[in-house]
Amino acid sequence: MSETLVPFDEVVERFDPALGLEIHVELNTNTKMFCGCPAVFGGEPNTQVCPTCLGLPGAMPVVNGKAVESAIRIGLALNCEIAEWCRFARKNYFYPDMPKNFQTSQYDEPIAFEGYLDVTVPDENGGEGETFRIEIERAHMEEDTGKSSHVGGSDGRIHGADYSLVDYNRAGIPLIEIVTKPILGTGDKAPLVAKAYVSAIRDLIVALGVSDARMDQGSIRADVNLSLAPKGSGVLGTRSETKNVNSLRSVERAVRFEMSRHAGILDAGGSVLQETRHFHENDGTTSSGREKSDAEDYRYFPEPDLVPVAPSREWVEELRATLPENPAVKRTRLQGEWGFTDLEMRDTVGAGALDLVEQTVAAGAAPQAARKWWLTELARRANDAGVELTELAVTPAQVAAVQALVDAKTINDKLARQVFDGLLAGEGTPEEIIAARGLAVVSDEGALSAAVDKAIAENPDIADKIRDGKLAAAGALIGAVMKEMRGQADAGRVRELVLEKLS
Amino acid sequence: MSQLTRDEVAHLADLARIDLDDAELDHLAPQLNVILESVASISGVAGDDVPPTSHPIPLTNVFRDDVVVPGLTAEQALSGAPEAEEQRFRVPRILGDEQ
């Protein structure tokens, strides 16, 4: 079927988009949701299984208390109510990656409900940005499925495969599913709001420390619901659900594509099919999956093998006290404390250097100095080595120590770079490296004075200009002195000496 | 108590992957209704103050510590499988999509 895609600008002129996002977060507990099998990633196939997660007859599940704790903390961080009493339910369907023929999930009694998360979409021109409040309908506990690989056929995909092989190591790993209410009123910002929301959830999950939060490894997976309605009509259209969109950029692209596709169908007088869709990373399109079955078809009923979960209010308040500062709030606070511009702040966050700069400042460095080292000198070295900034063998405390030596005029910025060389090579503390490499700035006034005299003698024209009051010319003489001193001089002091001698 | 229709029984059989022919549907659909009616008599006894019960034992919060306990080896896990390959369960061709 060929599809007519309406250009995005035209879509938003004539239609109102409604977004809905479902995010699955795989928890980083030691064990699975209902049994004591390890929940780590990457084991040999079927080595992390037991009768419970294989769905063998007679096996009885028991809830992982740590997973409930993580679920409550996620709920609280999303400003949700925490249920006083809730149950698990069986969601019945057949699929080979789900050995029990039902998924143990929660249905009409989620552990957390009625929350919200504020997300900010950056302004393209570097301005304030626009904040949207995303209403959270629920966050509930469930379990992951196993992993199928398809054999035969063209390219290991499900269609045309001869048979499939299933590894159940992942079956039963705790999942938290976070579901939004319909997100309305985003207009042409819809793709960016979707992306910003998933990004904010990821930041929150990282701050809570409840998941590895690796989208590329599937520990955070997003399903993107989208519908369109004629502009100003105030109704909700029929939605499509694009499954397992696994990067922030893909979330944005999937929304954009579905908006164009829906508009094409509606313009032609057709109706959008309520169905699941697959997103294709290579060209940013989606294709039809299966028609979505009604909720009734899952024949949910309360799980008889698990007793209800009734978190005491004392426990909930204890967990509330463990919540980290909201990442977005923290960024705003730090930006104020540090006096960074929006651009400086965005670059710092984008480089993954926020925590590093915070720790460097905590260790005594000025915020701008901390930012400068991490975003220029150290970012370049991390890039060269193909590692993340956090993986670089330089600690925030060391960066603060180097900056303290610069502040004390023991070394200058240029020499500091050589100190970082030494630190990366494991040559010891900054002081040891300065001593071993002979990097300290020459503070011997006699030697400095002689070098200045020499530079003046060799550059009489420039010296005359400075005598005539053209102070800008001093740079050339300072450069000559620094060269003579092999960089090991305090440029500020050199400038003072030059101006003194030529005044 | 509304009656379960023959079509609904056919739909449920389909969802449960039970292949029922016309004769079986004719035979089984009325029987299911008898069972439902028998169970429904409970609501005649229980007043509005008795909520539906899913767990007869008044227990809540039965949790396990997050500590790994040994499970099965791959060999044990696969020992009951009709077919295995590459240390994985081999299943027939899957029609339709993953959930």
Interface residues (C-beta under 8 A of the other chain):
Chain A: T29 N30 T31 C35 G36 C37 P38 E44 P45 N46 T47 Q48 V49 C50 P51 C53 L54 L56 V62 V63 N64 G65 K66 A67 V68 W85 R87 N92 Y93 F94 Y95 P96 D97 M98 Q103 T145 S148 S149 H150 V151 I158 A161 D162 Y163 S164 L165 V166 D167 Y168 T276 H278 G289 R290 D297 R299 F301 P302 P304 L306 V307 P308 V309 A310 P311
Chain B: L12 L15 R17 S54 H55 I57 L59 T60 N61 V62 F63 R64 D65 D66 V67 V68 V69 G71 L72 T73 A74 A77 L78 G80 E85 E86 Q87 R88 F89 R90 V91 P92 R93 I94 G96 D97 E98 Q99
